[in-house]
Amino acid sequence: AELKLLEEAIIPVCKSLVEKNPQTGNLGSLSKVFLSRTKELKISAECQNHLLIWQAHNALFIICCLLKVFISQMSEEELQLHFTYEDKA
């Protein structure tokens, strides 16, 4: 029940990120950070580095919430645009 309340509370923030993501590429950046952290998770667990595990868990939770909003609000073509962001600079 608490998870559902949290997800509902962050929907406005997720919607804002969804709207700005084509210009910012923040979802891709967050995904890259998460993937880089997953390479270190096994070592962190062995060393009991709970900070890294906590950060990876939170990043995955944010990605999950964002994807729920993305999938519920856009077509497959629009989704593809969000995942193929290229820096214009």
N, CA, C and O atoms as CSV, one atom per row, in Angstrom:
chain,resi,resn,atom,element,x,y,z
A,1,ALA,N,N,0.835,-1.200,0.000
A,1,ALA,CA,C,0.000,0.000,0.000
A,1,ALA,C,C,0.877,1.260,0.000
A,1,ALA,O,O,0.565,2.232,-0.688
A,2,GLU,N,N,1.961,1.244,0.763
A,2,GLU,CA,C,2.849,2.407,0.821
A,2,GLU,C,C,3.527,2.647,-0.533
A,2,GLU,O,O,3.714,3.792,-0.945
A,3,LEU,N,N,3.887,1.578,-1.208
A,3,LEU,CA,C,4.511,1.707,-2.524
A,3,LEU,C,C,3.551,2.371,-3.506
A,3,LEU,O,O,3.955,3.229,-4.292
A,4,LYS,N,N,2.293,1.977,-3.461
A,4,LYS,CA,C,1.288,2.566,-4.346
A,4,LYS,C,C,1.133,4.062,-4.060
A,4,LYS,O,O,1.039,4.865,-4.988
A,5,LEU,N,N,1.107,4.433,-2.787
A,5,LEU,CA,C,1.003,5.848,-2.424
A,5,LEU,C,C,2.219,6.634,-2.908
A,5,LEU,O,O,2.083,7.753,-3.404
A,6,LEU,N,N,3.389,6.054,-2.764
A,6,LEU,CA,C,4.612,6.721,-3.218
A,6,LEU,C,C,4.588,6.910,-4.731
A,6,LEU,O,O,4.901,7.990,-5.233
A,7,GLU,N,N,4.220,5.864,-5.449
A,7,GLU,CA,C,4.153,5.967,-6.907
A,7,GLU,C,C,3.169,7.046,-7.338
A,7,GLU,O,O,3.453,7.808,-8.262
A,8,GLU,N,N,2.024,7.118,-6.684
A,8,GLU,CA,C,1.032,8.139,-7.020
A,8,GLU,C,C,1.545,9.542,-6.704
A,8,GLU,O,O,1.242,10.494,-7.424
A,9,ALA,N,N,2.314,9.667,-5.640
A,9,ALA,CA,C,2.833,10.972,-5.238
A,9,ALA,C,C,3.880,11.505,-6.208
A,9,ALA,O,O,4.019,12.719,-6.357
A,10,ILE,N,N,4.610,10.628,-6.863
A,10,ILE,CA,C,5.681,11.088,-7.746
A,10,ILE,C,C,5.250,11.194,-9.210
A,10,ILE,O,O,6.053,11.581,-10.059
A,11,ILE,N,N,4.015,10.861,-9.512
A,11,ILE,CA,C,3.537,10.950,-10.897
A,11,ILE,C,C,3.755,12.339,-11.498
A,11,ILE,O,O,4.216,12.418,-12.637
A,12,PRO,N,N,3.450,13.446,-10.797
A,12,PRO,CA,C,3.690,14.769,-11.403
A,12,PRO,C,C,5.165,15.001,-11.770
A,12,PRO,O,O,5.462,15.583,-12.813
A,13,VAL,N,N,6.066,14.554,-10.927
A,13,VAL,CA,C,7.497,14.711,-11.210
A,13,VAL,C,C,7.883,13.860,-12.420
A,13,VAL,O,O,8.633,14.304,-13.289
A,14,CYS,N,N,7.366,12.646,-12.464
A,14,CYS,CA,C,7.654,11.765,-13.595
A,14,CYS,C,C,7.122,12.350,-14.895
A,14,CYS,O,O,7.798,12.303,-15.922
A,15,LYS,N,N,5.915,12.898,-14.854
A,15,LYS,CA,C,5.333,13.504,-16.053
A,15,LYS,C,C,6.182,14.677,-16.535
A,15,LYS,O,O,6.365,14.862,-17.738
A,16,SER,N,N,6.694,15.458,-15.609
A,16,SER,CA,C,7.552,16.576,-15.975
A,16,SER,C,C,8.829,16.072,-16.650
A,16,SER,O,O,9.267,16.629,-17.656
A,17,LEU,N,N,9.412,15.030,-16.096
A,17,LEU,CA,C,10.623,14.472,-16.697
A,17,LEU,C,C,10.319,13.912,-18.079
A,17,LEU,O,O,11.118,14.070,-19.003
A,18,VAL,N,N,9.168,13.258,-18.227
A,18,VAL,CA,C,8.774,12.706,-19.519
A,18,VAL,C,C,8.688,13.816,-20.567
A,18,VAL,O,O,9.143,13.645,-21.699
A,19,GLU,N,N,8.108,14.943,-20.189
A,19,GLU,CA,C,7.953,16.056,-21.123
A,19,GLU,C,C,9.302,16.645,-21.540
A,19,GLU,O,O,9.477,17.054,-22.688
A,20,LYS,N,N,10.247,16.685,-20.610
A,20,LYS,CA,C,11.536,17.325,-20.882
A,20,LYS,C,C,12.603,16.363,-21.382
A,20,LYS,O,O,13.641,16.792,-21.885
A,21,ASN,N,N,12.357,15.076,-21.248
A,21,ASN,CA,C,13.372,14.085,-21.592
A,21,ASN,C,C,13.872,14.160,-23.035
A,21,ASN,O,O,15.068,13.966,-23.255
A,22,PRO,N,N,13.011,14.434,-24.042
A,22,PRO,CA,C,13.553,14.508,-25.406
A,22,PRO,C,C,14.642,15.576,-25.561
A,22,PRO,O,O,15.531,15.434,-26.401
A,23,GLN,N,N,14.577,16.639,-24.758
A,23,GLN,CA,C,15.602,17.686,-24.837
A,23,GLN,C,C,16.784,17.412,-23.913
A,23,GLN,O,O,17.910,17.815,-24.208
A,24,THR,N,N,16.535,16.729,-22.797
A,24,THR,CA,C,17.587,16.558,-21.795
A,24,THR,C,C,18.301,15.212,-21.838
A,24,THR,O,O,19.486,15.125,-21.517
A,25,GLY,N,N,17.588,14.170,-22.230
A,25,GLY,CA,C,18.167,12.831,-22.221
A,25,GLY,C,C,18.407,12.294,-20.823
A,25,GLY,O,O,19.260,11.427,-20.634
A,26,ASN,N,N,17.666,12.798,-19.830
A,26,ASN,CA,C,17.903,12.398,-18.444
A,26,ASN,C,C,17.630,10.919,-18.183
A,26,ASN,O,O,18.327,10.296,-17.382
A,27,LEU,N,N,16.626,10.349,-18.847
A,27,LEU,CA,C,16.355,8.924,-18.638
A,27,LEU,C,C,17.540,8.085,-19.089
A,27,LEU,O,O,17.928,7.137,-18.406
A,28,GLY,N,N,18.112,8.425,-20.225
A,28,GLY,CA,C,19.293,7.700,-20.702
A,28,GLY,C,C,20.467,7.844,-19.754
A,28,GLY,O,O,21.186,6.879,-19.492
A,29,SER,N,N,20.659,9.050,-19.239
A,29,SER,CA,C,21.753,9.280,-18.285
A,29,SER,C,C,21.555,8.465,-17.015
A,29,SER,O,O,22.495,7.858,-16.503
A,30,LEU,N,N,20.324,8.457,-16.510
A,30,LEU,CA,C,20.029,7.687,-15.305
A,30,LEU,C,C,20.250,6.199,-15.555
A,30,LEU,O,O,20.784,5.491,-14.701
A,31,SER,N,N,19.840,5.735,-16.719
A,31,SER,CA,C,20.033,4.318,-17.062
A,31,SER,C,C,21.511,3.968,-17.131
A,31,SER,O,O,21.923,2.908,-16.660
A,32,LYS,N,N,22.313,4.858,-17.718
A,32,LYS,CA,C,23.759,4.612,-17.810
A,32,LYS,C,C,24.406,4.571,-16.429
A,32,LYS,O,O,25.277,3.740,-16.175
A,33,VAL,N,N,23.987,5.459,-15.546
A,33,VAL,CA,C,24.521,5.462,-14.178
A,33,VAL,C,C,24.146,4.165,-13.480
A,33,VAL,O,O,24.979,3.544,-12.819
A,34,PHE,N,N,22.885,3.755,-13.630
A,34,PHE,CA,C,22.461,2.503,-13.000
A,34,PHE,C,C,23.277,1.325,-13.524
A,34,PHE,O,O,23.749,0.497,-12.744
A,35,LEU,N,N,23.443,1.249,-14.835
A,35,LEU,CA,C,24.200,0.137,-15.409
A,35,LEU,C,C,25.654,0.131,-14.945
A,35,LEU,O,O,26.230,-0.933,-14.715
A,36,SER,N,N,26.243,1.312,-14.809
A,36,SER,CA,C,27.626,1.354,-14.322
A,36,SER,C,C,27.706,0.894,-12.871
A,36,SER,O,O,28.685,0.267,-12.468
A,37,ARG,N,N,26.689,1.202,-12.096
A,37,ARG,CA,C,26.671,0.784,-10.686
A,37,ARG,C,C,26.444,-0.716,-10.529
A,37,ARG,O,O,26.946,-1.323,-9.582
A,38,THR,N,N,25.695,-1.316,-11.446
A,38,THR,CA,C,25.421,-2.754,-11.313
A,38,THR,C,C,26.697,-3.575,-11.435
A,38,THR,O,O,26.784,-4.668,-10.875
A,39,LYS,N,N,27.682,-3.063,-12.157
A,39,LYS,CA,C,28.950,-3.778,-12.298
A,39,LYS,C,C,29.682,-3.860,-10.958
A,39,LYS,O,O,30.500,-4.754,-10.741
A,40,GLU,N,N,29.383,-2.930,-10.075
A,40,GLU,CA,C,30.070,-2.863,-8.788
A,40,GLU,C,C,29.270,-3.507,-7.652
A,40,GLU,O,O,29.759,-3.603,-6.527
A,41,LEU,N,N,28.038,-3.950,-7.944
A,41,LEU,CA,C,27.167,-4.436,-6.874
A,41,LEU,C,C,27.681,-5.699,-6.185
A,41,LEU,O,O,27.596,-5.810,-4.962
A,42,LYS,N,N,28.207,-6.640,-6.944
A,42,LYS,CA,C,28.692,-7.883,-6.339
A,42,LYS,C,C,29.814,-7.596,-5.344
A,42,LYS,O,O,29.827,-8.130,-4.235
A,43,ILE,N,N,30.743,-6.756,-5.751
A,43,ILE,CA,C,31.859,-6.393,-4.862
A,43,ILE,C,C,31.322,-5.646,-3.642
A,43,ILE,O,O,31.770,-5.877,-2.519
A,44,SER,N,N,30.366,-4.756,-3.870
A,44,SER,CA,C,29.787,-3.987,-2.763
A,44,SER,C,C,29.086,-4.896,-1.762
A,44,SER,O,O,29.176,-4.686,-0.553
A,45,ALA,N,N,28.399,-5.893,-2.265
A,45,ALA,CA,C,27.715,-6.831,-1.367
A,45,ALA,C,C,28.722,-7.620,-0.549
A,45,ALA,O,O,28.520,-7.849,0.644
A,46,GLU,N,N,29.807,-8.036,-1.189
A,46,GLU,CA,C,30.844,-8.787,-0.480
A,46,GLU,C,C,31.519,-7.936,0.592
A,46,GLU,O,O,31.888,-8.437,1.654
A,47,CYS,N,N,31.677,-6.646,0.302
A,47,CYS,CA,C,32.319,-5.720,1.242
A,47,CYS,C,C,31.306,-5.062,2.174
A,47,CYS,O,O,31.670,-4.253,3.027
A,48,GLN,N,N,30.055,-5.408,2.007
A,48,GLN,CA,C,28.955,-4.827,2.773
A,48,GLN,C,C,28.907,-3.302,2.647
A,48,GLN,O,O,28.678,-2.589,3.624
A,49,ASN,N,N,29.127,-2.823,1.431
A,49,ASN,CA,C,29.026,-1.404,1.127
A,49,ASN,C,C,27.562,-1.100,0.825
A,49,ASN,O,O,27.133,-1.155,-0.327
A,50,HIS,N,N,26.814,-0.783,1.849
A,50,HIS,CA,C,25.381,-0.595,1.705
A,50,HIS,C,C,25.022,0.690,0.969
A,50,HIS,O,O,23.929,0.785,0.411
A,51,LEU,N,N,25.896,1.664,0.952
A,51,LEU,CA,C,25.614,2.922,0.261
A,51,LEU,C,C,25.451,2.692,-1.245
A,51,LEU,O,O,24.493,3.178,-1.846
A,52,LEU,N,N,26.371,1.964,-1.843
A,52,LEU,CA,C,26.289,1.693,-3.273
A,52,LEU,C,C,25.050,0.864,-3.600
A,52,LEU,O,O,24.373,1.121,-4.595
A,53,ILE,N,N,24.756,-0.118,-2.773
A,53,ILE,CA,C,23.564,-0.950,-2.980
A,53,ILE,C,C,22.311,-0.086,-2.876
A,53,ILE,O,O,21.395,-0.227,-3.687
A,54,TRP,N,N,22.262,0.786,-1.911
A,54,TRP,CA,C,21.116,1.680,-1.711
A,54,TRP,C,C,20.952,2.604,-2.922
A,54,TRP,O,O,19.834,2.816,-3.391
A,55,GLN,N,N,22.065,3.157,-3.432
A,55,GLN,CA,C,22.003,4.041,-4.596
A,55,GLN,C,C,21.488,3.302,-5.829
A,55,GLN,O,O,20.661,3.830,-6.571
A,56,ALA,N,N,21.970,2.097,-6.044
A,56,ALA,CA,C,21.526,1.312,-7.197
A,56,ALA,C,C,20.041,0.961,-7.065
A,56,ALA,O,O,19.298,1.010,-8.046
A,57,HIS,N,N,19.624,0.616,-5.877
A,57,HIS,CA,C,18.213,0.297,-5.623
A,57,HIS,C,C,17.334,1.504,-5.919
A,57,HIS,O,O,16.302,1.370,-6.576
A,58,ASN,N,N,17.723,2.663,-5.451
A,58,ASN,CA,C,16.940,3.877,-5.681
A,58,ASN,C,C,16.895,4.247,-7.160
A,58,ASN,O,O,15.851,4.656,-7.667
A,59,ALA,N,N,18.010,4.109,-7.843
A,59,ALA,CA,C,18.036,4.406,-9.272
A,59,ALA,C,C,17.098,3.469,-10.029
A,59,ALA,O,O,16.375,3.904,-10.926
A,60,LEU,N,N,17.109,2.203,-9.677
A,60,LEU,CA,C,16.222,1.237,-10.331
A,60,LEU,C,C,14.758,1.554,-10.039
A,60,LEU,O,O,13.909,1.427,-10.921
A,61,PHE,N,N,14.458,1.963,-8.819
A,61,PHE,CA,C,13.089,2.332,-8.468
A,61,PHE,C,C,12.625,3.532,-9.301
A,61,PHE,O,O,11.504,3.542,-9.809
A,62,ILE,N,N,13.481,4.528,-9.437
A,62,ILE,CA,C,13.136,5.725,-10.224
A,62,ILE,C,C,12.916,5.346,-11.684
A,62,ILE,O,O,11.951,5.792,-12.305
A,63,ILE,N,N,13.801,4.529,-12.230
A,63,ILE,CA,C,13.654,4.088,-13.618
A,63,ILE,C,C,12.333,3.347,-13.793
A,63,ILE,O,O,11.621,3.567,-14.772
A,64,CYS,N,N,12.009,2.483,-12.860
A,64,CYS,CA,C,10.759,1.715,-12.918
A,64,CYS,C,C,9.548,2.653,-12.919
A,64,CYS,O,O,8.641,2.491,-13.735
A,65,CYS,N,N,9.531,3.617,-12.022
A,65,CYS,CA,C,8.415,4.569,-11.954
A,65,CYS,C,C,8.301,5.380,-13.236
A,65,CYS,O,O,7.199,5.597,-13.740
A,66,LEU,N,N,9.421,5.822,-13.758
A,66,LEU,CA,C,9.412,6.602,-14.993
A,66,LEU,C,C,8.899,5.777,-16.162
A,66,LEU,O,O,8.117,6.265,-16.977
A,67,LEU,N,N,9.333,4.539,-16.243
A,67,LEU,CA,C,8.889,3.694,-17.346
A,67,LEU,C,C,7.391,3.430,-17.290
A,67,LEU,O,O,6.738,3.342,-18.330
A,68,LYS,N,N,6.842,3.304,-16.091
A,68,LYS,CA,C,5.391,3.128,-15.968
A,68,LYS,C,C,4.659,4.325,-16.554
A,68,LYS,O,O,3.659,4.163,-17.253
A,69,VAL,N,N,5.150,5.518,-16.273
A,69,VAL,CA,C,4.526,6.728,-16.815
A,69,VAL,C,C,4.730,6.785,-18.322
A,69,VAL,O,O,3.792,7.080,-19.061
A,70,PHE,N,N,5.939,6.508,-18.784
A,70,PHE,CA,C,6.225,6.538,-20.218
A,70,PHE,C,C,5.287,5.593,-20.958
A,70,PHE,O,O,4.646,5.987,-21.931
A,71,ILE,N,N,5.207,4.358,-20.504
A,71,ILE,CA,C,4.432,3.332,-21.196
A,71,ILE,C,C,2.940,3.650,-21.180
A,71,ILE,O,O,2.232,3.370,-22.147
A,72,SER,N,N,2.468,4.232,-20.091
A,72,SER,CA,C,1.030,4.516,-20.002
A,72,SER,C,C,0.620,5.742,-20.813
A,72,SER,O,O,-0.568,5.922,-21.081
A,73,GLN,N,N,1.563,6.583,-21.207
A,73,GLN,CA,C,1.209,7.846,-21.832
A,73,GLN,C,C,1.627,7.997,-23.285
A,73,GLN,O,O,1.260,8.988,-23.918
A,74,MET,N,N,2.376,7.062,-23.835
A,74,MET,CA,C,2.837,7.304,-25.196
A,74,MET,C,C,2.857,6.046,-26.039
A,74,MET,O,O,2.805,4.923,-25.538
A,75,SER,N,N,2.935,6.277,-27.331
A,75,SER,CA,C,2.984,5.185,-28.298
A,75,SER,C,C,4.390,4.586,-28.340
A,75,SER,O,O,5.337,5.112,-27.756
A,76,GLU,N,N,4.483,3.479,-29.045
A,76,GLU,CA,C,5.780,2.816,-29.194
A,76,GLU,C,C,6.778,3.719,-29.917
A,76,GLU,O,O,7.960,3.741,-29.573
A,77,GLU,N,N,6.310,4.456,-30.911
A,77,GLU,CA,C,7.182,5.358,-31.660
A,77,GLU,C,C,7.726,6.471,-30.762
A,77,GLU,O,O,8.907,6.815,-30.819
A,78,GLU,N,N,6.841,7.024,-29.936
A,78,GLU,CA,C,7.277,8.074,-29.004
A,78,GLU,C,C,8.278,7.523,-27.998
A,78,GLU,O,O,9.260,8.187,-27.665
A,79,LEU,N,N,8.032,6.311,-27.514
A,79,LEU,CA,C,8.966,5.681,-26.577
A,79,LEU,C,C,10.343,5.539,-27.207
A,79,LEU,O,O,11.364,5.791,-26.566
A,80,GLN,N,N,10.358,5.136,-28.458
A,80,GLN,CA,C,11.637,4.960,-29.144
A,80,GLN,C,C,12.421,6.267,-29.197
A,80,GLN,O,O,13.644,6.257,-29.058
A,81,LEU,N,N,11.738,7.383,-29.394
A,81,LEU,CA,C,12.421,8.678,-29.412
A,81,LEU,C,C,13.102,8.970,-28.077
A,81,LEU,O,O,14.191,9.544,-28.046
A,82,HIS,N,N,12.471,8.580,-26.990
A,82,HIS,CA,C,13.051,8.828,-25.669
A,82,HIS,C,C,14.296,7.971,-25.434
A,82,HIS,O,O,15.198,8.369,-24.697
A,83,PHE,N,N,14.341,6.813,-26.053
A,83,PHE,CA,C,15.470,5.916,-25.832
A,83,PHE,C,C,16.561,6.061,-26.877
A,83,PHE,O,O,17.582,5.377,-26.801
A,84,THR,N,N,16.365,6.940,-27.851
A,84,THR,CA,C,17.382,7.136,-28.868
A,84,THR,C,C,17.894,8.570,-28.848
A,84,THR,O,O,18.324,9.097,-29.874
A,85,TYR,N,N,17.846,9.194,-27.684
A,85,TYR,CA,C,18.312,10.573,-27.531
A,85,TYR,C,C,19.778,10.687,-27.917
A,85,TYR,O,O,20.597,9.844,-27.551
A,86,GLU,N,N,20.098,11.733,-28.657
A,86,GLU,CA,C,21.497,12.028,-28.980
A,86,GLU,C,C,21.767,13.475,-28.601
A,86,GLU,O,O,20.962,14.365,-28.877
A,87,ASP,N,N,22.892,13.695,-27.976
A,87,ASP,CA,C,23.287,15.046,-27.579
A,87,ASP,C,C,23.502,15.895,-28.820
A,87,ASP,O,O,24.274,15.530,-29.706
A,88,LYS,N,N,22.821,17.022,-28.878
A,88,LYS,CA,C,22.905,17.893,-30.048
A,88,LYS,C,C,24.151,18.779,-30.036
A,88,LYS,O,O,24.495,19.376,-31.057
A,89,ALA,N,N,24.823,18.868,-28.903
A,89,ALA,CA,C,25.981,19.759,-28.769
A,89,ALA,C,C,27.193,19.236,-29.505
A,89,ALA,O,O,28.247,19.872,-29.488
